[in-house]
């Protein structure tokens, strides 16, 4: 189970993201397209076009961290 402080928000992208992007690429998407600060400590969730990959970017006290998941079968339910 994931336990987050009440101050942490989870932002989910409503358009697919290019999964070739890594820390800097996804943080630029957060800054430019969402107009949010990727270093705020919130979680930013992006999916690929097919819906079988997800990445979650967040800033801990020392730098960016990213969680990634690829499904073997099926797809995630996309927000778009």
N, C-alpha and C positions, 0 to 999 in steps of 0.2 A: 504494500500500500504506500502511496505517495503522500507524504505529509508536508504541506507548505504553509508558511505563515499567511494570515489573512491579507496581508499587504501585497502579496504576489498575485499578479494577474496572468492569465493565459490568453494569448492572442493567437488565433488560428487564421492562416492566410485563406482568402476566398478564391484564389486563382492558383493554378499549378505552378510549381517552381522547378527550375532546372537543377537536377540533383548533382550536376557536376560542380555546382557552387559549394564552397566550404565555408569556413568561419567568416572570412572577409566578405565573400559574395552575399551570403545570407544576411549579414549585418547591414550591408548596403541596401538590400531590399527593405529591411526594417526601417532604415533611416529615410530612404527616398520615397518608397511607395506607401508605407504605413505612417510616415512622419512621426516615428517614435524613437526613443533613445534605446538602442540595444544594450547599453550598459546599465540599465535601470534595475536589473535583477528580476524582471518579468520573464516569462517563458514565451517563445515565439515558435509556433508550429507550422511547418510547411510540408506539403505533399507533392509527389511527382504527378505527371499527367495521367499515368495508368492507375495510380492509386495503390500501388503495392509497396511504395517507399514513404517513410515519414522521417523528418528530422526535427529535433527540438533544440533550439539555440538559447543559451542563457549565459549571463555574466556572473561568475562567482567573484570573490574579492580579488582574484589575481589574474583573471583573463577569461576568455570565452571558453565555454564547454558545450559539447554537442552530443546528443543522444541520437542514434539512428536505428531504424528497424526496417527490415525487408521481409515481406511475407512470402512464404513458399507457395501458398495457395490462397486464392481470394484477394480481396481488396479492402481497404479502409473505406468507411463511408465518408465521402467528401462533402465539404460544406458548400460546394457550388452546384 
